[in-house]
Amino acid sequence: MCSLPVGEQVYTIRSSLSSNPPAYEVGEKVEMLYPADKPEDAVPNTFWGLYIWLVFPA
């Protein structure tokens, strides 16, 4: 879960991906990508964040 500030709004992003050990430390900055009109659809700028659905279709 992360907080994504966009302008005056702060979005809480929850990922459906998880790992053990965690991919990130608490407080670590993570680059996120999102459509300009839908920041709530943000995903981490990583291979798994971008392509997981191509590897494991829903």
Number of C-alpha atoms within 10 A of each C-alpha: 9 16 10 17 11 11 6 5 8 13 14 13 17 13 13 7 9 8 7 5 7 8 8 10 9 8 7 8 9 14 11 16 15 13 10 10 7 8 19 16 15 20 19 15 13 13 8 13 16 12 11 13 10 9 8 7 7 6
